[in-house]
Amino acid sequence: MSLLQVENLGVRIGDVAPVDGVSFAIDAGETFALLGESGSGKSMTALALMRLLPAGGRIVDGQVSFDGQALSELPESQMRTLRGRGMAMIFQEPQTSLNPVMTVGDQIAEALPAGLSRSEQEREIVRLLEEVGIPDPALRMHSYPFELSGGQKQRVMIAQALAGKPKLLIADEPTTALDVTLQAQILQLIKRLARERGMGLLLITHDLGVARHMADRVGIMYAGQLVESLPVERETGLERAFHPYTRKLMAAVPSLQRAGERLAAIPGRVPPLNQPFAGCRFADRCAQAFEPCAGTAPGWSTLGEGHAVRCHLAPQPQAARRAEAAQALKIPVPSRTPVLTVRDLAVSFTQRTGQLFGKQRIHAVDGISFELNAGETLALVGESGCGKTTAAKAILGLTAVSGGEVVLDGQNVTGLSERRFKPYRRLAQIVFQDPYSSLNPRMRVGDILQEGMAALGVGEPSSRSRDIATLLEKVGLDPDAVARYPHEFSGGQRQRIAIARALAVKPKLLICDEPTSALDVSVQAQILNLLADLQREEGLAMLFITHNLAAVGYLAHRVAVMKGGRIVELGATHDILSRPQQAYTQGLLASVL
Ligand code: SF4
């Protein structure tokens, strides 16, 4: 019998059914990944297993048995013991999951089995911290979370989850908040620990690379249901996937091999789950939908050993694959007109060391140089803290420069005061990572777009409304968006608004700072397609700051790799990604899943 057996699980929160008829099993020592867009029901499934549903949520259907016990029959007191001792969960965001006013040692102690003396607890805490790779564990156990880096916090959360010796570990997007190198380290750690301890692992992710790298089997969820379940092949990964939704998710992942192709973004959105469904839930977004799809829900078909799919097209796999031909879109060849020249740019500042009167000089950007032409995308890559964002701020005149120069459209703008920089401000615009915090929630979209145009004197006041309607259309939004507030839009739509705001002042340089890292893979594909389209149509120079090397391969003409404030390697994208010269770049690429 499997360690975890989930049969026909159904969850309701009010009139919403976020999980509807989900079945899967996980054996001891096996890793099963649940994949899908936000809102597909992955996390709610995990919370239902732990019986930790949000207020108003209840299990309305199905059976969950764990280690031979039916969980629905356990009273809450036994469930509390089971959480931590039987199954434990690692969350996405260690920042909010760890208690900021308790030392990490005390937090791990809470999860240890009862009956240990303090000295036995301390020995176990040190052993656990050592196991998850925390240096100086005897010292670190007395640290508070704010004294640890993001990666160390995530390691502490893993130690806490392991403290009760669980048989099943549930990891809900455990590395989404981390940069690429840390992501690889943490995933390797989880995988190693699961293997060494013979734990079952339920991994929840929207990242196909992570699922492919980590899992033995994958279940793809859509609109509260599993639509496909298949083993991960050693050589080919998920290439045998059949369901149109799975194929679309795969086609939406950017890569160097797809440079020049159009990413297959999935049109539309996951349907609301407060309605009855007659047919296939994916029918509205499915390019292959045919006569029975809208009226009849597809049942399961078996396509091979451990491979089952819920689609009317099965078992005719070749039909599902036919429609995947990517629409060719050549990346525009950049011109040779430099829009931005950065020469020996340096940004440094003084920081306290923690000792009395102790100070040290931090060189956040340490003499970087590059040129960026009209119609060209230069990707600036590197780990968190390498100086990418500081360099962008220096180019935009948003942080003081301590050396070198920035030439924007032929004008040296280095160190200009706010007033003298104003005429050049419209030339360079930025799109930030987080579309949720970068738009003023109290302003309507139309006013957000007007504000920048009016402040920088772009366009005639009488024609701005018309210009804004054109702009919204260009970024794929309805003209009636002008009268709505940012909170009325999804993450991807807000990022479109942010791009429209940047374009409203007709810039020549667009700086995109991790513009897709907060978005699902399908929405990410839509935004990357949009940026490629806009660059082609507007001839923009684009500085693309990211740690997503797959997106770099898709979008950028050249790549500059930053480490410790310096550019350690710069060259054509294909050369850097396929033949990196520097050990640091090789390490970064090796971290990509
Ligand atoms: Fe598409 Fe029909 Fe299959 Fe649903 S059942 S995924 S609509 S082909």
Residues whose N, C-alpha, C, O or C-beta is under 5 A from the ligand:
A	BS01	SF4	P244 C280 F282 A283 C286 Q288 A289 F290 C293 P298 R310 C311 H312 L313
